[in-house]
Amino acid sequence: MLQDAIVIRHYQKLTDTLVELWNRGYRYDDLRLYVDGYLAALRNTNAVEPHMIHRLEEETFRYIYDPSNFELQPLPQPEADYC
C-alpha cells in the first residue's frame, strides 16, 4: 500500500493515463513501455526515494494486470421519448 502523498499522486497520474491509453487502442506491451519510461524519469530526477519508486512500480504493474481496470464501460443508452 502506498502511503507517501507524492507517490500516491504519481500512482493516480499513471493509472489515469494507462486507462486513457487503453481506451485509445494501446495494449499491455505499450502500457508497460509507458510505465517503464515514467519510472525511469523518476529515477533519473531523484524526485522520489528509490524504495518508494519500487513500491510504485509494484502497485502500477498490479493495476495493469488486473483485467477489471480495463473493461470497456457500456455507453449510456439515450432515454426513449414516449410523449
mmCIF file of the N, C-alpha and C atoms, coordinates in Angstrom:
data_MODEL
# 
_entry.id   MODEL 
# 
loop_
_atom_site.group_PDB 
_atom_site.id 
_atom_site.type_symbol 
_atom_site.label_atom_id 
_atom_site.label_alt_id 
_atom_site.label_comp_id 
_atom_site.label_asym_id 
_atom_site.label_entity_id 
_atom_site.label_seq_id 
_atom_site.pdbx_PDB_ins_code 
_atom_site.Cartn_x 
_atom_site.Cartn_y 
_atom_site.Cartn_z 
_atom_site.occupancy 
_atom_site.B_iso_or_equiv 
_atom_site.pdbx_formal_charge 
_atom_site.auth_seq_id 
_atom_site.auth_comp_id 
_atom_site.auth_asym_id 
_atom_site.auth_atom_id 
_atom_site.pdbx_PDB_model_num 
ATOM 1   N N  . MET A 1 1  ? 0.837   -1.171 0.000   1.00 0.00 ? 1  MET A N  1 
ATOM 2   C CA . MET A 1 1  ? 0.000   0.000  0.000   1.00 0.00 ? 1  MET A CA 1 
ATOM 3   C C  . MET A 1 1  ? 0.888   1.242  0.000   1.00 0.00 ? 1  MET A C  1 
ATOM 4   N N  . LEU A 1 2  ? 0.542   2.169  -0.860  1.00 0.00 ? 2  LEU A N  1 
ATOM 5   C CA . LEU A 1 2  ? 1.290   3.409  -0.947  1.00 0.00 ? 2  LEU A CA 1 
ATOM 6   C C  . LEU A 1 2  ? 0.803   4.365  0.135   1.00 0.00 ? 2  LEU A C  1 
ATOM 7   N N  . GLN A 1 3  ? 1.752   5.040  0.792   1.00 0.00 ? 3  GLN A N  1 
ATOM 8   C CA . GLN A 1 3  ? 1.370   5.934  1.873   1.00 0.00 ? 3  GLN A CA 1 
ATOM 9   C C  . GLN A 1 3  ? 1.894   7.349  1.690   1.00 0.00 ? 3  GLN A C  1 
ATOM 10  N N  . ASP A 1 4  ? 2.938   7.532  0.891   1.00 0.00 ? 4  ASP A N  1 
ATOM 11  C CA . ASP A 1 4  ? 3.511   8.852  0.674   1.00 0.00 ? 4  ASP A CA 1 
ATOM 12  C C  . ASP A 1 4  ? 2.634   9.632  -0.303  1.00 0.00 ? 4  ASP A C  1 
ATOM 13  N N  . ALA A 1 5  ? 2.305   10.880 0.044   1.00 0.00 ? 5  ALA A N  1 
ATOM 14  C CA . ALA A 1 5  ? 1.382   11.680 -0.775  1.00 0.00 ? 5  ALA A CA 1 
ATOM 15  C C  . ALA A 1 5  ? 1.911   11.892 -2.193  1.00 0.00 ? 5  ALA A C  1 
ATOM 16  N N  . ILE A 1 6  ? 3.192   12.145 -2.337  1.00 0.00 ? 6  ILE A N  1 
ATOM 17  C CA . ILE A 1 6  ? 3.768   12.376 -3.664  1.00 0.00 ? 6  ILE A CA 1 
ATOM 18  C C  . ILE A 1 6  ? 3.692   11.115 -4.515  1.00 0.00 ? 6  ILE A C  1 
ATOM 19  N N  . VAL A 1 7  ? 3.988   9.985  -3.916  1.00 0.00 ? 7  VAL A N  1 
ATOM 20  C CA . VAL A 1 7  ? 3.941   8.714  -4.644  1.00 0.00 ? 7  VAL A CA 1 
ATOM 21  C C  . VAL A 1 7  ? 2.504   8.368  -5.019  1.00 0.00 ? 7  VAL A C  1 
ATOM 22  N N  . ILE A 1 8  ? 1.571   8.675  -4.145  1.00 0.00 ? 8  ILE A N  1 
ATOM 23  C CA . ILE A 1 8  ? 0.157   8.429  -4.455  1.00 0.00 ? 8  ILE A CA 1 
ATOM 24  C C  . ILE A 1 8  ? -0.273  9.280  -5.646  1.00 0.00 ? 8  ILE A C  1 
ATOM 25  N N  . ARG A 1 9  ? 0.180   10.518 -5.703  1.00 0.00 ? 9  ARG A N  1 
ATOM 26  C CA . ARG A 1 9  ? -0.148  11.373 -6.853  1.00 0.00 ? 9  ARG A CA 1 
ATOM 27  C C  . ARG A 1 9  ? 0.431   10.799 -8.142  1.00 0.00 ? 9  ARG A C  1 
ATOM 28  N N  . HIS A 1 10 ? 1.655   10.298 -8.069  1.00 0.00 ? 10 HIS A N  1 
ATOM 29  C CA . HIS A 1 10 ? 2.251   9.670  -9.260  1.00 0.00 ? 10 HIS A CA 1 
ATOM 30  C C  . HIS A 1 10 ? 1.452   8.437  -9.669  1.00 0.00 ? 10 HIS A C  1 
ATOM 31  N N  . TYR A 1 11 ? 1.021   7.642  -8.689  1.00 0.00 ? 11 TYR A N  1 
ATOM 32  C CA . TYR A 1 11 ? 0.223   6.447  -8.968  1.00 0.00 ? 11 TYR A CA 1 
ATOM 33  C C  . TYR A 1 11 ? -1.090  6.836  -9.653  1.00 0.00 ? 11 TYR A C  1 
ATOM 34  N N  . GLN A 1 12 ? -1.754  7.855  -9.127  1.00 0.00 ? 12 GLN A N  1 
ATOM 35  C CA . GLN A 1 12 ? -3.021  8.289  -9.717  1.00 0.00 ? 12 GLN A CA 1 
ATOM 36  C C  . GLN A 1 12 ? -2.819  8.789  -11.142 1.00 0.00 ? 12 GLN A C  1 
ATOM 37  N N  . LYS A 1 13 ? -1.766  9.550  -11.341 1.00 0.00 ? 13 LYS A N  1 
ATOM 38  C CA . LYS A 1 13 ? -1.474  10.061 -12.684 1.00 0.00 ? 13 LYS A CA 1 
ATOM 39  C C  . LYS A 1 13 ? -1.185  8.908  -13.646 1.00 0.00 ? 13 LYS A C  1 
ATOM 40  N N  . LEU A 1 14 ? -0.387  7.948  -13.180 1.00 0.00 ? 14 LEU A N  1 
ATOM 41  C CA . LEU A 1 14 ? -0.056  6.787  -14.011 1.00 0.00 ? 14 LEU A CA 1 
ATOM 42  C C  . LEU A 1 14 ? -1.301  5.986  -14.370 1.00 0.00 ? 14 LEU A C  1 
ATOM 43  N N  . THR A 1 15 ? -2.113  5.644  -13.383 1.00 0.00 ? 15 THR A N  1 
ATOM 44  C CA . THR A 1 15 ? -3.277  4.798  -13.654 1.00 0.00 ? 15 THR A CA 1 
ATOM 45  C C  . THR A 1 15 ? -4.302  5.520  -14.523 1.00 0.00 ? 15 THR A C  1 
ATOM 46  N N  . ASP A 1 16 ? -4.493  6.815  -14.313 1.00 0.00 ? 16 ASP A N  1 
ATOM 47  C CA . ASP A 1 16 ? -5.409  7.561  -15.176 1.00 0.00 ? 16 ASP A CA 1 
ATOM 48  C C  . ASP A 1 16 ? -4.909  7.551  -16.619 1.00 0.00 ? 16 ASP A C  1 
ATOM 49  N N  . THR A 1 17 ? -3.619  7.743  -16.792 1.00 0.00 ? 17 THR A N  1 
ATOM 50  C CA . THR A 1 17 ? -3.040  7.752  -18.134 1.00 0.00 ? 17 THR A CA 1 
ATOM 51  C C  . THR A 1 17 ? -3.113  6.370  -18.766 1.00 0.00 ? 17 THR A C  1 
ATOM 52  N N  . LEU A 1 18 ? -2.896  5.325  -17.971 1.00 0.00 ? 18 LEU A N  1 
ATOM 53  C CA . LEU A 1 18 ? -2.974  3.968  -18.515 1.00 0.00 ? 18 LEU A CA 1 
ATOM 54  C C  . LEU A 1 18 ? -4.369  3.662  -19.054 1.00 0.00 ? 18 LEU A C  1 
ATOM 55  N N  . VAL A 1 19 ? -5.388  4.058  -18.330 1.00 0.00 ? 19 VAL A N  1 
ATOM 56  C CA . VAL A 1 19 ? -6.758  3.826  -18.792 1.00 0.00 ? 19 VAL A CA 1 
ATOM 57  C C  . VAL A 1 19 ? -7.029  4.637  -20.058 1.00 0.00 ? 19 VAL A C  1 
ATOM 58  N N  . GLU A 1 20 ? -6.547  5.869  -20.084 1.00 0.00 ? 20 GLU A N  1 
ATOM 59  C CA . GLU A 1 20 ? -6.722  6.705  -21.273 1.00 0.00 ? 20 GLU A CA 1 
ATOM 60  C C  . GLU A 1 20 ? -6.023  6.087  -22.483 1.00 0.00 ? 20 GLU A C  1 
ATOM 61  N N  . LEU A 1 21 ? -4.795  5.603  -22.294 1.00 0.00 ? 21 LEU A N  1 
ATOM 62  C CA . LEU A 1 21 ? -4.070  4.959  -23.388 1.00 0.00 ? 21 LEU A CA 1 
ATOM 63  C C  . LEU A 1 21 ? -4.791  3.701  -23.852 1.00 0.00 ? 21 LEU A C  1 
ATOM 64  N N  . TRP A 1 22 ? -5.295  2.913  -22.915 1.00 0.00 ? 22 TRP A N  1 
ATOM 65  C CA . TRP A 1 22 ? -6.034  1.693  -23.251 1.00 0.00 ? 22 TRP A CA 1 
ATOM 66  C C  . TRP A 1 22 ? -7.250  2.039  -24.116 1.00 0.00 ? 22 TRP A C  1 
ATOM 67  N N  . ASN A 1 23 ? -7.976  3.076  -23.710 1.00 0.00 ? 23 ASN A N  1 
ATOM 68  C CA . ASN A 1 23 ? -9.175  3.470  -24.457 1.00 0.00 ? 23 ASN A CA 1 
ATOM 69  C C  . ASN A 1 23 ? -8.835  4.015  -25.834 1.00 0.00 ? 23 ASN A C  1 
ATOM 70  N N  . ARG A 1 24 ? -7.607  4.468  -26.038 1.00 0.00 ? 24 ARG A N  1 
ATOM 71  C CA . ARG A 1 24 ? -7.173  4.950  -27.348 1.00 0.00 ? 24 ARG A CA 1 
ATOM 72  C C  . ARG A 1 24 ? -6.616  3.826  -28.210 1.00 0.00 ? 24 ARG A C  1 
ATOM 73  N N  . GLY A 1 25 ? -6.603  2.595  -27.693 1.00 0.00 ? 25 GLY A N  1 
ATOM 74  C CA . GLY A 1 25 ? -6.202  1.458  -28.509 1.00 0.00 ? 25 GLY A CA 1 
ATOM 75  C C  . GLY A 1 25 ? -4.846  0.860  -28.183 1.00 0.00 ? 25 GLY A C  1 
ATOM 76  N N  . TYR A 1 26 ? -4.120  1.433  -27.255 1.00 0.00 ? 26 TYR A N  1 
ATOM 77  C CA . TYR A 1 26 ? -2.837  0.847  -26.860 1.00 0.00 ? 26 TYR A CA 1 
ATOM 78  C C  . TYR A 1 26 ? -3.109  -0.398 -26.022 1.00 0.00 ? 26 TYR A C  1 
ATOM 79  N N  . ARG A 1 27 ? -2.184  -1.354 -26.045 1.00 0.00 ? 27 ARG A N  1 
ATOM 80  C CA . ARG A 1 27 ? -2.380  -2.593 -25.295 1.00 0.00 ? 27 ARG A CA 1 
ATOM 81  C C  . ARG A 1 27 ? -1.256  -2.798 -24.288 1.00 0.00 ? 27 ARG A C  1 
ATOM 82  N N  . TYR A 1 28 ? -1.234  -3.955 -23.652 1.00 0.00 ? 28 TYR A N  1 
ATOM 83  C CA . TYR A 1 28 ? -0.375  -4.196 -22.488 1.00 0.00 ? 28 TYR A CA 1 
ATOM 84  C C  . TYR A 1 28 ? 1.103   -3.893 -22.733 1.00 0.00 ? 28 TYR A C  1 
ATOM 85  N N  . ASP A 1 29 ? 1.639   -4.286 -23.865 1.00 0.00 ? 29 ASP A N  1 
ATOM 86  C CA . ASP A 1 29 ? 3.056   -4.017 -24.135 1.00 0.00 ? 29 ASP A CA 1 
ATOM 87  C C  . ASP A 1 29 ? 3.327   -2.515 -24.175 1.00 0.00 ? 29 ASP A C  1 
ATOM 88  N N  . ASP A 1 30 ? 2.414   -1.781 -24.783 1.00 0.00 ? 30 ASP A N  1 
ATOM 89  C CA . ASP A 1 30 ? 2.568   -0.331 -24.857 1.00 0.00 ? 30 ASP A CA 1 
ATOM 90  C C  . ASP A 1 30 ? 2.463   0.299  -23.464 1.00 0.00 ? 30 ASP A C  1 
ATOM 91  N N  . LEU A 1 31 ? 1.538   -0.204 -22.661 1.00 0.00 ? 31 LEU A N  1 
ATOM 92  C CA . LEU A 1 31 ? 1.365   0.326  -21.306 1.00 0.00 ? 31 LEU A CA 1 
ATOM 93  C C  . LEU A 1 31 ? 2.605   0.069  -20.462 1.00 0.00 ? 31 LEU A C  1 
ATOM 94  N N  . ARG A 1 32 ? 3.178   -1.114 -20.611 1.00 0.00 ? 32 ARG A N  1 
ATOM 95  C CA . ARG A 1 32 ? 4.407   -1.437 -19.870 1.00 0.00 ? 32 ARG A CA 1 
ATOM 96  C C  . ARG A 1 32 ? 5.549   -0.503 -20.267 1.00 0.00 ? 32 ARG A C  1 
ATOM 97  N N  . LEU A 1 33 ? 5.659   -0.222 -21.567 1.00 0.00 ? 33 LEU A N  1 
ATOM 98  C CA . LEU A 1 33 ? 6.704   0.697  -22.031 1.00 0.00 ? 33 LEU A CA 1 
ATOM 99  C C  . LEU A 1 33 ? 6.496   2.093  -21.447 1.00 0.00 ? 33 LEU A C  1 
ATOM 100 N N  . TYR A 1 34 ? 5.256   2.535  -21.409 1.00 0.00 ? 34 TYR A N  1 
ATOM 101 C CA . TYR A 1 34 ? 4.961   3.846  -20.836 1.00 0.00 ? 34 TYR A CA 1 
ATOM 102 C C  . TYR A 1 34 ? 5.370   3.896  -19.365 1.00 0.00 ? 34 TYR A C  1 
ATOM 103 N N  . VAL A 1 35 ? 4.978   2.873  -18.607 1.00 0.00 ? 35 VAL A N  1 
ATOM 104 C CA . VAL A 1 35 ? 5.317   2.828  -17.179 1.00 0.00 ? 35 VAL A CA 1 
ATOM 105 C C  . VAL A 1 35 ? 6.826   2.766  -16.991 1.00 0.00 ? 35 VAL A C  1 
ATOM 106 N N  . ASP A 1 36 ? 7.497   1.956  -17.780 1.00 0.00 ? 36 ASP A N  1 
ATOM 107 C CA . ASP A 1 36 ? 8.959   1.870  -17.678 1.00 0.00 ? 36 ASP A CA 1 
ATOM 108 C C  . ASP A 1 36 ? 9.611   3.234  -17.907 1.00 0.00 ? 36 ASP A C  1 
ATOM 109 N N  . GLY A 1 37 ? 9.138   3.963  -18.895 1.00 0.00 ? 37 GLY A N  1 
ATOM 110 C CA . GLY A 1 37 ? 9.680   5.284  -19.168 1.00 0.00 ? 37 GLY A CA 1 
ATOM 111 C C  . GLY A 1 37 ? 9.385   6.272  -18.052 1.00 0.00 ? 37 GLY A C  1 
ATOM 112 N N  . TYR A 1 38 ? 8.186   6.213  -17.522 1.00 0.00 ? 38 TYR A N  1 
ATOM 113 C CA . TYR A 1 38 ? 7.788   7.104  -16.428 1.00 0.00 ? 38 TYR A CA 1 
ATOM 114 C C  . TYR A 1 38 ? 8.658   6.854  -15.198 1.00 0.00 ? 38 TYR A C  1 
ATOM 115 N N  . LEU A 1 39 ? 8.837   5.575  -14.866 1.00 0.00 ? 39 LEU A N  1 
ATOM 116 C CA . LEU A 1 39 ? 9.642   5.229  -13.695 1.00 0.00 ? 39 LEU A CA 1 
ATOM 117 C C  . LEU A 1 39 ? 11.116  5.573  -13.910 1.00 0.00 ? 39 LEU A C  1 
ATOM 118 N N  . ALA A 1 40 ? 11.607  5.405  -15.128 1.00 0.00 ? 40 ALA A N  1 
ATOM 119 C CA . ALA A 1 40 ? 12.990  5.774  -15.425 1.00 0.00 ? 40 ALA A CA 1 
ATOM 120 C C  . ALA A 1 40 ? 13.191  7.275  -15.232 1.00 0.00 ? 40 ALA A C  1 
ATOM 121 N N  . ALA A 1 41 ? 12.212  8.057  -15.634 1.00 0.00 ? 41 ALA A N  1 
ATOM 122 C CA . ALA A 1 41 ? 12.307  9.503  -15.448 1.00 0.00 ? 41 ALA A CA 1 
ATOM 123 C C  . ALA A 1 41 ? 12.322  9.850  -13.957 1.00 0.00 ? 41 ALA A C  1 
ATOM 124 N N  . LEU A 1 42 ? 11.495  9.177  -13.170 1.00 0.00 ? 42 LEU A N  1 
ATOM 125 C CA . LEU A 1 42 ? 11.506  9.411  -11.719 1.00 0.00 ? 42 LEU A CA 1 
ATOM 126 C C  . LEU A 1 42 ? 12.858  9.052  -11.116 1.00 0.00 ? 42 LEU A C  1 
ATOM 127 N N  . ARG A 1 43 ? 13.426  7.949  -11.567 1.00 0.00 ? 43 ARG A N  1 
ATOM 128 C CA . ARG A 1 43 ? 14.733  7.528  -11.030 1.00 0.00 ? 43 ARG A CA 1 
ATOM 129 C C  . ARG A 1 43 ? 15.817  8.537  -11.395 1.00 0.00 ? 43 ARG A C  1 
ATOM 130 N N  . ASN A 1 44 ? 15.792  9.045  -12.607 1.00 0.00 ? 44 ASN A N  1 
ATOM 131 C CA . ASN A 1 44 ? 16.821  9.967  -13.071 1.00 0.00 ? 44 ASN A CA 1 
ATOM 132 C C  . ASN A 1 44 ? 16.726  11.340 -12.423 1.00 0.00 ? 44 ASN A C  1 
ATOM 133 N N  . THR A 1 45 ? 15.542  11.755 -12.032 1.00 0.00 ? 45 THR A N  1 
ATOM 134 C CA . THR A 1 45 ? 15.387  13.067 -11.414 1.00 0.00 ? 45 THR A CA 1 
ATOM 135 C C  . THR A 1 45 ? 15.610  13.034 -9.907  1.00 0.00 ? 45 THR A C  1 
ATOM 136 N N  . ASN A 1 46 ? 15.660  11.854 -9.344  1.00 0.00 ? 46 ASN A N  1 
ATOM 137 C CA . ASN A 1 46 ? 15.793  11.695 -7.887  1.00 0.00 ? 46 ASN A CA 1 
ATOM 138 C C  . ASN A 1 46 ? 14.692  12.440 -7.129  1.00 0.00 ? 46 ASN A C  1 
ATOM 139 N N  . ALA A 1 47 ? 13.518  12.531 -7.726  1.00 0.00 ? 47 ALA A N  1 
ATOM 140 C CA . ALA A 1 47 ? 12.397  13.224 -7.111  1.00 0.00 ? 47 ALA A CA 1 
ATOM 141 C C  . ALA A 1 47 ? 11.758  12.400 -5.997  1.00 0.00 ? 47 ALA A C  1 
ATOM 142 N N  . VAL A 1 48 ? 11.929  11.088 -6.082  1.00 0.00 ? 48 VAL A N  1 
ATOM 143 C CA . VAL A 1 48 ? 11.319  10.176 -5.121  1.00 0.00 ? 48 VAL A CA 1 
ATOM 144 C C  . VAL A 1 48 ? 12.381  9.171  -4.698  1.00 0.00 ? 48 VAL A C  1 
ATOM 145 N N  . GLU A 1 49 ? 12.316  8.756  -3.440  1.00 0.00 ? 49 GLU A N  1 
ATOM 146 C CA . GLU A 1 49 ? 13.266  7.767  -2.927  1.00 0.00 ? 49 GLU A CA 1 
ATOM 147 C C  . GLU A 1 49 ? 13.176  6.467  -3.733  1.00 0.00 ? 49 GLU A C  1 
ATOM 148 N N  . PRO A 1 50 ? 14.316  5.813  -3.971  1.00 0.00 ? 50 PRO A N  1 
ATOM 149 C CA . PRO A 1 50 ? 14.313  4.582  -4.786  1.00 0.00 ? 50 PRO A CA 1 
ATOM 150 C C  . PRO A 1 50 ? 13.383  3.483  -4.258  1.00 0.00 ? 50 PRO A C  1 
ATOM 151 N N  . HIS A 1 51 ? 13.301  3.314  -2.945  1.00 0.00 ? 51 HIS A N  1 
ATOM 152 C CA . HIS A 1 51 ? 12.413  2.259  -2.431  1.00 0.00 ? 51 HIS A CA 1 
ATOM 153 C C  . HIS A 1 51 ? 10.940  2.605  -2.669  1.00 0.00 ? 51 HIS A C  1 
ATOM 154 N N  . MET A 1 52 ? 10.616  3.902  -2.705  1.00 0.00 ? 52 MET A N  1 
ATOM 155 C CA . MET A 1 52 ? 9.240   4.302  -2.992  1.00 0.00 ? 52 MET A CA 1 
ATOM 156 C C  . MET A 1 52 ? 8.916   4.099  -4.476  1.00 0.00 ? 52 MET A C  1 
ATOM 157 N N  . ILE A 1 53 ? 9.909   4.300  -5.337  1.00 0.00 ? 53 ILE A N  1 
ATOM 158 C CA . ILE A 1 53 ? 9.712   4.048  -6.766  1.00 0.00 ? 53 ILE A CA 1 
ATOM 159 C C  . ILE A 1 53 ? 9.469   2.564  -6.993  1.00 0.00 ? 53 ILE A C  1 
ATOM 160 N N  . HIS A 1 54 ? 10.180  1.735  -6.247  1.00 0.00 ? 54 HIS A N  1 
ATOM 161 C CA . HIS A 1 54 ? 9.985   0.282  -6.362  1.00 0.00 ? 54 HIS A CA 1 
ATOM 162 C C  . HIS A 1 54 ? 8.558   -0.096 -5.959  1.00 0.00 ? 54 HIS A C  1 
ATOM 163 N N  . ARG A 1 55 ? 8.048   0.492  -4.876  1.00 0.00 ? 55 ARG A N  1 
ATOM 164 C CA . ARG A 1 55 ? 6.667   0.211  -4.449  1.00 0.00 ? 55 ARG A CA 1 
ATOM 165 C C  . ARG A 1 55 ? 5.671   0.706  -5.499  1.00 0.00 ? 55 ARG A C  1 
ATOM 166 N N  . LEU A 1 56 ? 5.948   1.895  -6.053  1.00 0.00 ? 56 LEU A N  1 
ATOM 167 C CA . LEU A 1 56 ? 5.094   2.447  -7.097  1.00 0.00 ? 56 LEU A CA 1 
ATOM 168 C C  . LEU A 1 56 ? 5.064   1.516  -8.308  1.00 0.00 ? 56 LEU A C  1 
ATOM 169 N N  . GLU A 1 57 ? 6.220   0.978  -8.653  1.00 0.00 ? 57 GLU A N  1 
ATOM 170 C CA . GLU A 1 57 ? 6.311   0.045  -9.775  1.00 0.00 ? 57 GLU A CA 1 
ATOM 171 C C  . GLU A 1 57 ? 5.481   -1.211 -9.506  1.00 0.00 ? 57 GLU A C  1 
ATOM 172 N N  . GLU A 1 58 ? 5.597   -1.767 -8.322  1.00 0.00 ? 58 GLU A N  1 
ATOM 173 C CA . GLU A 1 58 ? 4.830   -2.968 -7.977  1.00 0.00 ? 58 GLU A CA 1 
ATOM 174 C C  . GLU A 1 58 ? 3.332   -2.704 -8.051  1.00 0.00 ? 58 GLU A C  1 
ATOM 175 N N  . GLU A 1 59 ? 2.903   -1.604 -7.466  1.00 0.00 ? 59 GLU A N  1 
ATOM 176 C CA . GLU A 1 59 ? 1.473   -1.293 -7.448  1.00 0.00 ? 59 GLU A CA 1 
ATOM 177 C C  . GLU A 1 59 ? 0.946   -0.996 -8.853  1.00 0.00 ? 59 GLU A C  1 
ATOM 178 N N  . THR A 1 60 ? 1.737   -0.324 -9.655  1.00 0.00 ? 60 THR A N  1 
ATOM 179 C CA . THR A 1 60 ? 1.306   0.008  -11.010 1.00 0.00 ? 60 THR A CA 1 
ATOM 180 C C  . THR A 1 60 ? 1.175   -1.245 -11.868 1.00 0.00 ? 60 THR A C  1 
ATOM 181 N N  . PHE A 1 61 ? 2.135   -2.161 -11.762 1.00 0.00 ? 61 PHE A N  1 
ATOM 182 C CA . PHE A 1 61 ? 2.023   -3.387 -12.546 1.00 0.00 ? 61 PHE A CA 1 
ATOM 183 C C  . PHE A 1 61 ? 0.909   -4.283 -12.022 1.00 0.00 ? 61 PHE A C  1 
ATOM 184 N N  . ARG A 1 62 ? 0.629   -4.234 -10.747 1.00 0.00 ? 62 ARG A N  1 
ATOM 185 C CA . ARG A 1 62 ? -0.533  -4.957 -10.210 1.00 0.00 ? 62 ARG A CA 1 
ATOM 186 C C  . ARG A 1 62 ? -1.804  -4.381 -10.837 1.00 0.00 ? 62 ARG A C  1 
ATOM 187 N N  . TYR A 1 63 ? -1.858  -3.074 -10.982 1.00 0.00 ? 63 TYR A N  1 
ATOM 188 C CA . TYR A 1 63 ? -3.002  -2.410 -11.601 1.00 0.00 ? 63 TYR A CA 1 
ATOM 189 C C  . TYR A 1 63 ? -3.145  -2.840 -13.065 1.00 0.00 ? 63 TYR A C  1 
ATOM 190 N N  . ILE A 1 64 ? -2.029  -2.866 -13.787 1.00 0.00 ? 64 ILE A N  1 
ATOM 191 C CA . ILE A 1 64 ? -2.065  -3.238 -15.207 1.00 0.00 ? 64 ILE A CA 1 
ATOM 192 C C  . ILE A 1 64 ? -2.587  -4.658 -15.395 1.00 0.00 ? 64 ILE A C  1 
ATOM 193 N N  . TYR A 1 65 ? -2.166  -5.565 -14.544 1.00 0.00 ? 65 TYR A N  1 
ATOM 194 C CA . TYR A 1 65 ? -2.526  -6.973 -14.736 1.00 0.00 ? 65 TYR A CA 1 
ATOM 195 C C  . TYR A 1 65 ? -3.878  -7.339 -14.150 1.00 0.00 ? 65 TYR A C  1 
ATOM 196 N N  . ASP A 1 66 ? -4.608  -6.382 -13.598 1.00 0.00 ? 66 ASP A N  1 
ATOM 197 C CA . ASP A 1 66 ? -5.972  -6.630 -13.150 1.00 0.00 ? 66 ASP A CA 1 
ATOM 198 C C  . ASP A 1 66 ? -6.906  -6.278 -14.308 1.00 0.00 ? 66 ASP A C  1 
ATOM 199 N N  . PRO A 1 67 ? -7.475  -7.275 -14.965 1.00 0.00 ? 67 PRO A N  1 
ATOM 200 C CA . PRO A 1 67 ? -8.268  -7.006 -16.175 1.00 0.00 ? 67 PRO A CA 1 
ATOM 201 C C  . PRO A 1 67 ? -9.500  -6.140 -15.920 1.00 0.00 ? 67 PRO A C  1 
ATOM 202 N N  . SER A 1 68 ? -9.988  -6.100 -14.701 1.00 0.00 ? 68 SER A N  1 
ATOM 203 C CA . SER A 1 68 ? -11.179 -5.296 -14.432 1.00 0.00 ? 68 SER A CA 1 
ATOM 204 C C  . SER A 1 68 ? -10.905 -3.800 -14.577 1.00 0.00 ? 68 SER A C  1 
ATOM 205 N N  . ASN A 1 69 ? -9.652  -3.389 -14.547 1.00 0.00 ? 69 ASN A N  1 
ATOM 206 C CA . ASN A 1 69 ? -9.326  -1.974 -14.692 1.00 0.00 ? 69 ASN A CA 1 
ATOM 207 C C  . ASN A 1 69 ? -9.426  -1.490 -16.129 1.00 0.00 ? 69 ASN A C  1 
ATOM 208 N N  . PHE A 1 70 ? -9.498  -2.415 -17.072 1.00 0.00 ? 70 PHE A N  1 
ATOM 209 C CA . PHE A 1 70 ? -9.509  -2.032 -18.480 1.00 0.00 ? 70 PHE A CA 1 
ATOM 210 C C  . PHE A 1 70 ? -10.731 -2.543 -19.218 1.00 0.00 ? 70 PHE A C  1 
ATOM 211 N N  . GLU A 1 71 ? -11.775 -2.886 -18.490 1.00 0.00 ? 71 GLU A N  1 
ATOM 212 C CA . GLU A 1 71 ? -13.009 -3.293 -19.144 1.00 0.00 ? 71 GLU A CA 1 
ATOM 213 C C  . GLU A 1 71 ? -13.663 -2.073 -19.753 1.00 0.00 ? 71 GLU A C  1 
ATOM 214 N N  . LEU A 1 72 ? -14.211 -2.254 -20.939 1.00 0.00 ? 72 LEU A N  1 
ATOM 215 C CA . LEU A 1 72 ? -14.915 -1.147 -21.572 1.00 0.00 ? 72 LEU A CA 1 
ATOM 216 C C  . LEU A 1 72 ? -16.215 -0.904 -20.830 1.00 0.00 ? 72 LEU A C  1 
ATOM 217 N N  . GLN A 1 73 ? -16.439 0.333  -20.508 1.00 0.00 ? 73 GLN A N  1 
ATOM 218 C CA . GLN A 1 73 ? -17.678 0.699  -19.832 1.00 0.00 ? 73 GLN A CA 1 
ATOM 219 C C  . GLN A 1 73 ? -18.776 0.851  -20.878 1.00 0.00 ? 73 GLN A C  1 
ATOM 220 N N  . PRO A 1 74 ? -19.941 0.283  -20.613 1.00 0.00 ? 74 PRO A N  1 
ATOM 221 C CA . PRO A 1 74 ? -21.022 0.430  -21.591 1.00 0.00 ? 74 PRO A CA 1 
ATOM 222 C C  . PRO A 1 74 ? -21.448 1.897  -21.677 1.00 0.00 ? 74 PRO A C  1 
ATOM 223 N N  . LEU A 1 75 ? -21.731 2.326  -22.891 1.00 0.00 ? 75 LEU A N  1 
ATOM 224 C CA . LEU A 1 75 ? -22.195 3.689  -23.086 1.00 0.00 ? 75 LEU A CA 1 
ATOM 225 C C  . LEU A 1 75 ? -23.631 3.807  -22.597 1.00 0.00 ? 75 LEU A C  1 
ATOM 226 N N  . PRO A 1 76 ? -23.970 4.910  -21.966 1.00 0.00 ? 76 PRO A N  1 
ATOM 227 C CA . PRO A 1 76 ? -25.355 5.073  -21.510 1.00 0.00 ? 76 PRO A CA 1 
ATOM 228 C C  . PRO A 1 76 ? -26.291 5.154  -22.708 1.00 0.00 ? 76 PRO A C  1 
ATOM 229 N N  . GLN A 1 77 ? -27.415 4.499  -22.574 1.00 0.00 ? 77 GLN A N  1 
ATOM 230 C CA . GLN A 1 77 ? -28.409 4.489  -23.643 1.00 0.00 ? 77 GLN A CA 1 
ATOM 231 C C  . GLN A 1 77 ? -29.291 5.716  -23.508 1.00 0.00 ? 77 GLN A C  1 
ATOM 232 N N  . PRO A 1 78 ? -29.576 6.372  -24.608 1.00 0.00 ? 78 PRO A N  1 
ATOM 233 C CA . PRO A 1 78 ? -30.483 7.536  -24.519 1.00 0.00 ? 78 PRO A CA 1 
ATOM 234 C C  . PRO A 1 78 ? -31.863 7.077  -24.117 1.00 0.00 ? 78 PRO A C  1 
ATOM 235 N N  . GLU A 1 79 ? -32.509 7.915  -23.338 1.00 0.00 ? 79 GLU A N  1 
ATOM 236 C CA . GLU A 1 79 ? -33.863 7.578  -22.894 1.00 0.00 ? 79 GLU A CA 1 
ATOM 237 C C  . GLU A 1 79 ? -34.829 7.741  -24.063 1.00 0.00 ? 79 GLU A C  1 
ATOM 238 N N  . ALA A 1 80 ? -35.751 6.818  -24.159 1.00 0.00 ? 80 ALA A N  1 
ATOM 239 C CA . ALA A 1 80 ? -36.751 6.882  -25.223 1.00 0.00 ? 80 ALA A CA 1 
ATOM 240 C C  . ALA A 1 80 ? -37.802 7.921  -24.857 1.00 0.00 ? 80 ALA A C  1 
ATOM 241 N N  . ASP A 1 81 ? -38.221 8.680  -25.844 1.00 0.00 ? 81 ASP A N  1 
ATOM 242 C CA . ASP A 1 81 ? -39.245 9.687  -25.633 1.00 0.00 ? 81 ASP A CA 1 
ATOM 243 C C  . ASP A 1 81 ? -40.601 9.084  -25.981 1.00 0.00 ? 81 ASP A C  1 
ATOM 244 N N  . TYR A 1 82 ? -41.461 8.890  -24.993 1.00 0.00 ? 82 TYR A N  1 
ATOM 245 C CA . TYR A 1 82 ? -42.760 8.271  -25.215 1.00 0.00 ? 82 TYR A CA 1 
ATOM 246 C C  . TYR A 1 82 ? -43.874 9.280  -25.156 1.00 0.00 ? 82 TYR A C  1 
ATOM 247 N N  . CYS A 1 83 ? -43.602 10.519 -25.453 1.00 0.00 ? 83 CYS A N  1 
ATOM 248 C CA . CYS A 1 83 ? -44.649 11.564 -25.392 1.00 0.00 ? 83 CYS A CA 1 
ATOM 249 C C  . CYS A 1 83 ? -45.509 11.549 -26.605 1.00 0.00 ? 83 CYS A C  1 
# 
